Structure formats: C-alpha cells, structure tokens
C-alpha cells in the first residue's frame, strides 16, 4: 500500500491523536503524519473535518475518519489481518467500550479540571473525581487483565490505548501540581501497567517525553485567555 | 443454556427505548423491568454502580450499560437484521453521526429547554445550524440507514419524538416542515413504522410528564 494512502492529521502533544497512531502502529500500517500548527488549522483539516475542525483525522484512500475512538475501531476493522485491537468477545468489547467512554466523559475532564479549577473547593472536587477514576481503573485492570500485563491481555488493546494515551499529560499534571497521582501505593497494578504500556513498541515512539510536554503545556497556557473573574 | 435477557428501563427514557427498538427490530425476546428512578432498585445499583442509570441490559447475568454500547453489543451478538452497516467506512460514519447527536445536539436541546428567554433565541439559532448539518446527512435517503432504519435512525428517534414533545410544551419549533423539509419527512416515515410506534411513550402521558418536569425545574430556580 502506498504510504500516502494513509494520512493522520494531528499534533504530537494530543493524547487523542496518539490513539490513532498507536492503532496504526499495532497493525504495522505506514502512514504520513501531517502535523497541525498550534493556533491555526490547515485547509486539509477544515476540509476533512468541517463539523468539528479537530484532530485527529485519519484519511484513508482520500476518505476522512474523525473522532479518535471511531478511528481506532476503523483501523481494527480495515486491517483485520493484523493483531486485534478490540477484544473478540462481544461482552468484553462492551466492557472495554464502557470504560473508554467513562474515561472520555468523566475522567479526562477531571484531569483538565484540576488545572483549570478556580478556587480550593473546585480543585479538590476535580482531584477527588480524578483519583476515584484511577481507583476504578485499577479494579477494572485487575478484572480485565486476568493476570496478564495489559487490559487487552498479552498485548495492548482498545482500553490500553484509550487510557494509556493520557499518561504523558498525567505526568505533566503531577509535575505542575506537585501531587503524586499515579501512586504505586494506591494503584500498584496501574503503576506497573503504565511502565509496560509506555515501553510497548507501538507506543514508545509516539508517547511524548514529560519534559517536552511540560514545556508545551506552558506554551499552551499562554494561548489560552485568562478565565473570567 | 437458556438465554436470559433483561432490560431495565423507563417508559419515558429515550435511551432505554432505543435499546427496546433494537431488540424488537431483531425479534429478540427479553424481560422488561420498569425502573422508578426516584426509587432505584437494588438490581439497577448492582448492575450499574458507577452511573446508576437506565438502560441496563443484562444478558445471562452480565450487565451492559450505556445505550450506544448496548446497541453495538446487540448488533454483535444477534447478527440478523444488522443495525450498523457492514462496510468499515460506513460504520465509522454511522458512529460519527451517533456521537454528533449525543454530544452536540442533545446538550444543546437541553439548553433550549432550560435557557432564559433572552438567551433562548441565540440557542435556537445554534440548534437550527446543527439540524441543517444533520439533515444534510440524509441526502436523498429515506433513512440515515438507507432504505431501512439503522443505527443512526435508532439513536435519532430522540429527535423525531422526544424533541417534538418538549418543543410543543415550551412553544419552540425546531424541526418545521418549512425549515427542514427533509428531516420532517424522515420523522413522518420513522413514526409510521410499527415497531417504532411500540417504542414511543404514549403522547398525552409524555406531554403531561414533560410539563410536570419543566414546572418542577422552574419552581427550583425561582427567585425567593
């Protein structure tokens, strides 16, 4: 397949973009990575995702696929001869999808909430939701991995990707807040899983280094207008 | 092993009625349990401890929650009368539109209902824009699923039915025949399907329910 047959529109700091790239890496699909510049959106992005104007966008044979988890499903279904990303059993798939939805709808917003929360009370609420989420994921890991290294078993799968993509930002949040969030004492399995995930061949080249991401976070803060008083 | 399938839902929840629609389209027998959300059953809390919401589908003792997750589970478990398209690109599009409805249209609809008079007009205009986008997706087809209803139609019944009722109560018209002729026609076609009719709350009861909820919300937010 020609390399230009598959393109990913994205940016290296985005956990959502990472999901698409990890999925393609698992399937050993060559793709062209087209980086968007912070603060502006390319013509191709606006044309490919006119409704949301967001990354990631996967472009396969000139057809755009939007939304990171939809892209992961698409990659799994198109390159079906490669290693599976979604579990094979429908119930296991439902459970993985449930947790991925939970992460996107409840947990990740609480991580962002920790940074943007105004006032002690709001900050504490965000931290509590965030930590509760980690505890839930620790239990989920124990149940789903069944003693194997990943949520997906022997190899990384859908939920590993959906969750693991946030690890670099989690580390940056630990740095800026001075709090230990992924704590070996509180969530020992997750702490171990995080190391394995980041070392996985499909992941390590697309997972940003914490230092580099922390610098980017500072830059991003400058772009964002100050919250209203 | 005998198949055991239970659905915990409420008569007025568009999310649990979606699941019923999918089950009926595939002719799958199930036991329905009506929940009182002011007095949640121990079973509901046991099967959905995190969200404690309906719908919950329990298949041979194993719970599946979140309506979109349940719809995909049903489609993957009972392969007759498929809900999602077979082609991966079409599937991606169907999932995209379902997400668009859930994450963009539904929250804005709530804003339409709950916003103050002066904000309402602006929100309604935003809603018109979203409806235009959605209408564009129908693009000459009878249904989002093509010649017969599919995943997006099932998810969009909330627009075809629940929105109409709320909007009638609050006196705002979003999908009028003049503004959105294609969507309007889709709604008529959808509501004429027998199995869809079985999964819609009785109109009068629904109107009474929505009126009561809006009044209760107004009382709560009324200045002292």
Interface residues (C-beta under 8 A of the other chain):
Chain A: X51 X60 X63 X65 X66 X67 X70 X71 X73 X74 X77 X78 X90 X91 X93 X94 X97 X98 X101 X102 X136
Chain B: X50 X59 X62 X64 X65 X66 X68 X69 X70 X72 X73 X76 X77 X88 X89 X91 X92 X95 X96 X99 X100 X133
